[in-house]
Amino acid sequence: MVLPARLASALGQHPDDLTEDALQNAIDNQIPEAADLDWKKDFYGGSDAGKKELAKDVSAMANTVGGMIVIGVDDGKRDHAHELAPVDLVQGRGEEWIRSVLANWVQPVVPGVGVRMLKSQRHGDKIYWLLTVPSSPRAPHAVAAPGNDYSFRVHVRHGTTTRTLSESEIAQRYRDRFQAASDDVNRLHQVAEDGTGYLSSFLTRTVEDSTPALTYYPAWLTLSSVPAVRGHYPLTTQAQRAAGFDRFRALAAGAVTTSLMPQHPVLVGRRQVRFEGTSTGQLHQDGSFYGARPLNLRPDRRQGPDQLSQIGIELDLVALVQSAAHWAAETGATDDLMLSAALHRFDDNDDPVKLIVTDDVFQHGPVGRLSLAAAEITADLRALADDKHEAVIVAYSLASDLLADMGAHQPHVLTPDGDIQTNRLSSDWKRMLTGW
């Protein structure tokens, strides 16, 4: 989760790693409240008034810069950490209750809120509640009682307090949200364009009269992605790029196939890591991603159109989607992930190709040119990173669009409910499914 950098500096460690000793250090150092930090002595009440207060505090932070609410530290009415005051664990009002209140009292729901219970080592059975709230791309978030959509308020943090926005301020926040969505689309297209440009230069490059890679790999599948809430993984030094590269290799090894595992050397890009070969791509420090795999394209022995493996496209798409989501999550990015998949030919050959489902002549697909239009989708980042079936669902949607442009009715092995029909795979393809 991406939180204001000031928090880690003020608290001495990342908010996700706070301990009771760290809270005591905050008291000793009289760490003040701010727009991104709220010390609270008491837990929220179970009445509607208490639920509304919880919703107001969380939505206000999400509408501002994000931050942290610490329940169990008294500010002594001095607006700084004054004294440890851990609270009792109230039956029926734990993490599930907190999330239920936020889901029912805040519109739209604030994505990525962290809820952590910290047991006190100094005060018996007492506890602290640590709520971490990222700045939200879906702001403004309004507070309204369940079932009452006609009376709502939008709150923001103002220094150490919370205030209500006026009608004109709310309108401006909505304009900001729509502009941010447009900026995300522009960023996605930029990542795709820059990545494809780099791929083209790699394919056409010759060194000491060597044969360019384009000769062997003229057609490629690419995937670009941009998270709605950007992350940050420092990639400005050789050591940082090497660490990022090694971490991505480990993440890619856990995909349904290992086809996207990059090969050394680690290459330099501005605030990014680059890699080349049969797995080519860029890892951006904000969690954006570009990956490319050569299409399984081979000549027809009967002098007909070149043959293109449909199964290869489908399985590579799953691995690309997983790798993109894992990299974004690794950088701390949250909320949605925008993805764009495309097919490319770099040899200026516009001849039709024949989709091949299996080597059985009765399983050959239609003949058509590679789709020129990208397929795009937006999905929940955390779901993609945590569940391989979610990645298959997204890959199925992308593959459906790309294949439909070429005359194929649907993917052959991916299903819309997130499964891979392994009974349709040859033994060679099954051996590739190392992560299924």
C-alpha distance (Angstrom), angle and dihedral (degrees) to the residues before:
residue distance angle dihedral
M1 . . .
V2 3.79 . .
L3 3.81 111.9 .
P4 3.80 130.6 169.4
A5 3.82 108.5 -68.0
R6 3.80 88.8 -136.0
L7 3.81 90.0 69.6
A8 3.80 95.2 62.0
S9 3.78 90.2 46.4
A10 3.82 93.6 48.8
L11 3.81 95.5 44.0
G12 3.80 96.4 40.1
Q13 3.80 94.3 -123.9
H14 3.78 140.9 40.2
P15 3.82 111.5 -68.5
D16 3.82 90.3 -123.4
D17 3.82 88.9 62.6
L18 3.81 100.0 46.4
T19 3.80 117.2 141.7
E20 3.79 132.4 -170.7
D21 3.81 88.9 -101.5
A22 3.81 88.8 55.2
L23 3.81 89.5 52.3
Q24 3.80 89.7 51.3
N25 3.81 89.4 50.7
A26 3.81 88.5 52.9
I27 3.81 88.3 54.5
D28 3.79 92.9 46.8
N29 3.81 89.3 50.6
Q30 3.82 92.7 42.2
I31 3.81 92.1 -128.3
P32 3.82 104.6 -160.5
E33 3.76 128.5 -132.4
A34 3.79 115.9 -106.3
A35 3.78 141.2 167.8
D36 3.82 87.9 -73.3
L37 3.83 100.2 38.8
D38 3.80 130.1 57.1
W39 3.83 123.3 179.7
K40 3.82 113.2 -156.9
K41 3.80 127.5 -172.6
D42 3.82 98.0 -166.1
F43 3.79 134.8 46.4
Y44 3.79 118.7 -120.1
G45 3.80 117.7 -86.9
G46 3.77 122.7 -115.0
S47 3.82 94.6 -122.8
D48 3.80 124.2 96.1
A49 3.80 87.7 -99.1
G50 3.81 90.8 56.8
K51 3.80 92.5 46.4
K52 3.78 90.7 49.5
E53 3.82 90.7 51.0
L54 3.81 91.5 52.1
A55 3.80 91.4 48.1
K56 3.79 91.2 47.3
D57 3.82 94.5 50.8
V58 3.81 95.0 47.9
S59 3.81 96.4 42.3
A60 3.82 91.5 47.4
M61 3.81 91.1 56.7
A62 3.80 92.3 45.2
N63 3.82 88.9 50.6
T64 3.81 91.9 52.0
V65 3.82 124.0 34.7
G66 3.80 101.6 -47.3
G67 3.77 121.7 -113.3
M68 3.77 145.6 150.9
I69 3.81 137.0 -62.3
V70 3.81 114.0 -156.7
I71 3.80 115.0 -163.7
G72 3.79 113.6 -162.7
V73 3.81 101.5 42.6
D74 3.80 117.4 100.9
D75 3.80 116.5 -142.7
G76 3.82 90.9 -161.2
K77 3.80 87.5 -134.0
R78 3.80 86.5 -73.9
D79 3.82 97.8 105.4
H80 3.80 93.1 -117.8
A81 3.80 136.1 85.3
H82 3.80 103.7 -77.5
E83 3.80 111.0 160.1
L84 3.81 141.4 -1.9
A85 3.81 108.7 -106.0
P86 3.82 107.6 168.4
V87 3.80 115.2 -171.5
D88 3.80 136.2 -135.3
L89 3.79 119.2 -95.0
V90 3.80 101.9 -112.3
Q91 3.79 115.9 -145.2
G92 3.80 110.7 -113.9
R93 3.81 93.7 10.9
G94 3.78 104.3 87.5
E95 3.79 132.7 113.1
E96 3.80 93.6 -52.3
W97 3.82 90.7 53.7
I98 3.80 92.1 48.6
R99 3.79 92.3 51.1
S100 3.79 91.9 45.2
V101 3.81 91.2 53.6
L102 3.80 91.7 49.3
A103 3.81 91.5 47.4
N104 3.81 93.1 51.1
W105 3.81 103.1 35.3
V106 3.82 102.6 40.2
Q107 3.82 123.9 68.7
P108 2.96 117.3 -133.5
V109 3.81 99.0 18.2
V110 3.81 113.3 -108.2
P111 3.83 107.3 -115.3
G112 3.78 123.5 -135.9
V113 3.82 101.2 15.9
G114 3.80 110.6 165.6
V115 3.82 119.1 -144.1
R116 3.81 117.7 -170.0
M117 3.79 130.6 170.8
L118 3.81 114.4 -149.8
K119 3.80 117.2 -163.4
S120 3.79 116.4 -137.9
Q121 3.80 116.5 -120.9
R122 3.79 92.1 -168.7
H123 3.80 104.2 44.4
G124 3.79 109.6 49.3
D125 3.81 114.0 -118.1
K126 3.79 94.8 -6.5
I127 3.80 122.3 123.5
Y128 3.80 143.3 -164.8
W129 3.79 125.8 -136.2
L130 3.83 117.0 -142.6
L131 3.80 114.9 -165.7
T132 3.81 115.9 -172.8
V133 3.80 116.2 -165.0
P134 3.83 123.5 -170.6
S135 3.77 121.3 -149.0
S136 3.79 102.7 -96.3
P137 3.82 129.1 -129.6
R138 3.81 87.3 -158.0
A139 3.79 93.8 62.8
P140 2.93 137.8 164.5
H141 3.82 94.8 71.4
A142 3.80 114.9 -173.3
V143 3.80 129.4 -154.0
A144 3.81 116.4 -133.9
A145 3.80 134.1 154.2
P146 3.84 113.2 -105.2
G147 3.80 109.8 -85.0
N148 3.80 93.7 15.9
D149 3.78 107.3 101.4
Y150 3.79 94.4 156.6
S151 3.80 100.1 64.2
F152 3.77 116.3 52.5
R153 3.78 140.5 140.2
V154 3.79 132.2 -149.9
H155 3.81 115.5 -145.8
V156 3.80 134.3 -168.3
R157 3.77 134.7 -175.0
H158 3.79 113.5 -101.5
G159 3.78 108.6 -172.4
T160 3.81 105.4 -60.2
T161 3.81 94.4 -17.4
T162 3.80 139.4 63.7
R163 3.79 124.6 -119.4
T164 3.81 136.7 -175.4
L165 3.81 120.5 -113.5
S166 3.77 121.1 -124.7
E167 3.80 122.1 -123.5
S168 3.80 93.1 -99.4
E169 3.82 91.2 48.9
I170 3.80 90.8 51.1
A171 3.81 90.1 51.3
Q172 3.81 89.9 52.6
R173 3.80 90.9 50.6
Y174 3.79 90.2 54.7
R175 3.80 90.3 50.1
D176 3.82 88.1 51.1
R177 3.81 90.5 51.6
F178 3.80 93.2 52.0
Q179 3.80 90.9 46.7
A180 3.80 90.5 50.8
A181 3.80 90.4 52.8
S182 3.80 89.3 52.0
D183 3.80 90.1 48.7
D184 3.82 89.9 52.8
V185 3.81 90.9 54.8
N186 3.80 90.5 49.1
R187 3.80 90.6 48.7
L188 3.82 90.9 50.9
H189 3.78 91.8 51.6
Q190 3.81 90.3 47.1
V191 3.82 92.2 52.5
A192 3.81 89.9 48.4
E193 3.80 94.3 47.1
D194 3.81 95.0 45.7
G195 3.80 91.9 45.1
T196 3.79 94.1 49.4
G197 3.79 90.5 47.3
Y198 3.78 90.2 53.4
L199 3.81 91.3 46.5
S200 3.81 90.3 52.1
S201 3.80 91.8 51.8
F202 3.82 90.8 49.9
L203 3.81 92.3 50.2
T204 3.81 95.4 49.4
R205 3.81 97.2 40.5
T206 3.80 118.5 114.9
V207 3.79 126.2 -166.5
E208 3.82 118.9 -163.1
D209 3.81 93.2 -18.6
S210 3.83 92.5 -50.4
T211 3.79 119.3 156.0
P212 3.81 110.6 -96.6
A213 3.80 117.4 -116.5
L214 3.80 88.5 -118.4
T215 3.81 88.7 75.9
Y216 3.79 91.2 65.4
Y217 3.80 100.6 29.0
P218 3.82 111.0 35.6
A219 3.83 97.5 153.5
W220 3.81 128.7 52.0
L221 3.79 143.9 -177.1
T222 3.81 114.4 -140.3
L223 3.78 134.9 -171.7
S224 3.80 126.4 -166.0
S225 3.80 125.0 -173.4
V226 3.80 139.1 -178.4
P227 3.84 125.7 -173.8
A228 3.81 118.4 -133.6
V229 3.81 91.2 -133.7
R230 3.78 105.8 41.1
G231 3.78 122.1 -135.0
H232 3.78 131.0 -150.7
Y233 3.80 127.0 -128.3
P234 3.81 110.0 163.2
L235 3.81 110.6 -121.0
T236 3.79 105.2 164.4
T237 3.83 102.6 104.8
Q238 3.79 133.9 53.6
A239 3.80 91.8 -111.6
Q240 3.81 92.4 49.5
R241 3.79 92.6 49.0
A242 3.81 91.3 48.4
A243 3.80 90.5 50.7
G244 3.81 91.8 48.0
F245 3.81 91.6 47.4
D246 3.82 93.0 50.4
R247 3.79 91.5 46.8
F248 3.80 91.5 51.5
R249 3.81 91.1 48.9
A250 3.79 88.7 56.3
L251 3.80 91.3 48.3
A252 3.81 93.2 47.3
A253 3.81 90.0 50.5
G254 3.80 88.4 64.5
A255 3.81 95.4 56.2
V256 3.81 122.0 106.3
T257 3.81 87.1 -92.9
T258 3.79 130.0 16.3
S259 3.80 91.8 -131.8
L260 3.80 93.4 116.2
M261 3.81 97.7 52.1
P262 3.83 104.0 126.6
Q263 3.77 123.1 -131.5
H264 3.79 127.3 -135.0
P265 2.96 142.8 -70.5
V266 3.79 104.4 78.1
L267 3.81 106.0 -134.2
V268 3.79 129.1 -151.3
G269 3.79 126.8 -113.2
R270 3.78 132.2 158.5
R271 3.83 104.5 -81.5
Q272 3.78 89.6 -20.3
V273 3.79 146.0 83.1
R274 3.79 118.8 -121.4
F275 3.79 130.1 -162.3
E276 3.81 133.1 -178.5
G277 3.78 138.7 -158.1
T278 3.79 133.2 64.7
S279 3.78 82.9 -24.7
T280 3.81 108.5 48.5
G281 3.78 128.0 172.0
Q282 3.78 155.1 109.9
L283 3.80 130.8 -102.6
H284 3.80 110.8 -155.1
Q285 3.77 121.6 -153.3
D286 3.83 91.9 -127.5
G287 3.83 91.0 60.1
S288 3.80 96.6 -96.8
F289 3.79 116.0 136.5
Y290 3.80 142.8 -162.7
G291 3.79 121.9 -171.9
A292 3.79 133.0 170.5
R293 3.79 136.5 -170.2
P294 3.84 128.3 -174.5
L295 3.78 115.0 -110.2
N296 3.80 117.4 -116.2
L297 3.80 94.5 -113.4
R298 3.80 120.7 160.4
P299 3.85 136.4 169.4
D300 3.78 119.2 -97.8
R301 3.79 112.7 -114.5
R302 3.79 89.9 -141.4
Q303 3.80 92.4 56.6
G304 3.78 91.3 -107.0
P305 3.81 126.9 129.6
D306 3.79 117.6 -45.9
Q307 3.80 112.0 -89.6
L308 3.83 120.6 -120.1
S309 3.80 121.8 -162.5
Q310 3.81 110.3 -127.0
I311 3.81 93.1 -169.2
G312 3.80 90.1 55.5
I313 3.80 90.6 56.5
E314 3.81 92.2 48.9
L315 3.81 97.7 48.3
D316 3.80 93.9 41.9
L317 3.80 89.2 52.1
V318 3.80 90.8 55.9
A319 3.81 91.6 50.7
L320 3.82 91.4 46.5
V321 3.82 92.6 50.1
Q322 3.80 91.7 48.5
S323 3.80 93.0 47.5
A324 3.81 92.4 48.3
A325 3.82 91.8 50.5
H326 3.80 94.0 45.3
W327 3.80 92.2 50.8
A328 3.81 92.8 48.4
A329 3.82 91.4 49.0
E330 3.81 90.6 47.1
T331 3.81 90.3 58.2
G332 3.81 91.0 52.1
A333 3.81 94.8 -106.1
T334 3.81 115.9 153.9
D335 3.81 144.4 -176.3
D336 3.83 118.8 36.7
L337 3.79 129.1 -1.2
M338 3.80 118.9 -143.9
L339 3.81 113.4 -149.9
S340 3.79 133.2 -171.0
A341 3.82 124.0 -172.4
A342 3.79 126.0 -170.0
L343 3.80 143.1 170.7
H344 3.82 120.2 -133.1
R345 3.79 139.7 -173.5
F346 3.79 115.9 -160.5
D347 3.82 99.3 -177.6
D348 3.83 96.0 74.3
N349 3.81 89.0 -116.0
D350 3.80 110.6 142.3
D351 3.80 96.6 175.0
P352 3.82 117.6 132.2
V353 3.81 119.2 -100.0
K354 3.79 130.3 -151.7
L355 3.79 118.6 -124.0
I356 3.80 111.0 -131.0
V357 3.79 117.6 -158.0
T358 3.81 95.4 177.4
D359 3.79 135.6 -12.6
D360 3.81 87.8 -100.2
V361 3.80 107.1 107.0
F362 3.81 89.1 -137.2
Q363 3.80 90.4 60.3
H364 3.79 96.7 56.5
G365 3.79 114.9 124.7
P366 3.80 134.7 -146.6
V367 3.79 128.1 -55.4
G368 3.79 117.0 -119.6
R369 3.76 146.0 126.4
L370 3.78 121.8 -82.1
S371 3.77 112.2 -86.3
L372 3.80 110.9 -99.0
A373 3.81 95.7 -165.4
A374 3.80 121.6 83.9
A375 3.81 120.2 -124.8
E376 3.81 114.2 -133.4
I377 3.79 135.7 -169.7
T378 3.79 139.3 163.1
A379 3.82 120.4 -139.7
D380 3.78 140.5 169.1
L381 3.80 107.7 -83.3
R382 3.79 98.0 -150.1
A383 3.81 92.6 49.0
L384 3.81 90.8 51.3
A385 3.80 92.8 48.6
D386 3.81 94.6 46.3
D387 3.80 103.4 39.1
K388 3.81 125.8 47.3
H389 3.80 89.9 -162.2
E390 3.82 89.7 61.9
A391 3.81 88.2 52.5
V392 3.81 89.7 52.9
I393 3.82 90.9 50.8
V394 3.81 90.8 53.6
A395 3.82 92.5 43.8
Y396 3.82 88.9 49.9
S397 3.81 90.8 55.4
L398 3.81 93.3 47.9
A399 3.81 92.7 45.1
S400 3.81 91.4 48.3
D401 3.80 91.7 57.7
L402 3.81 95.5 44.4
L403 3.80 93.6 45.9
A404 3.81 94.0 43.9
D405 3.80 89.1 59.9
M406 3.80 86.7 57.5
G407 3.80 94.8 48.7
A408 3.82 100.4 -97.9
H409 3.80 115.9 134.3
Q410 3.81 97.5 -145.6
P411 3.81 144.5 -26.9
H412 3.79 114.8 -67.4
V413 3.82 104.0 -142.5
L414 3.83 104.9 16.4
T415 3.80 119.0 80.6
P416 3.82 129.3 -153.1
D417 3.82 90.7 -120.7
G418 3.80 93.9 58.8
D419 3.80 105.4 -93.7
I420 3.80 133.8 125.1
Q421 3.80 113.6 -138.9
T422 3.79 96.9 -136.7
N423 3.81 91.0 176.7
R424 3.81 86.2 72.7
L425 3.79 93.1 55.3
S426 3.78 126.8 93.2
S427 3.80 118.5 -126.0
D428 3.82 89.9 -99.9
W429 3.82 92.2 55.4
K430 3.81 91.5 44.9
R431 3.80 90.5 55.6
M432 3.79 88.8 56.9
L433 3.82 92.1 58.1
T434 3.78 94.5 86.9
G435 3.80 93.6 149.6
W436 3.79 102.3 44.6
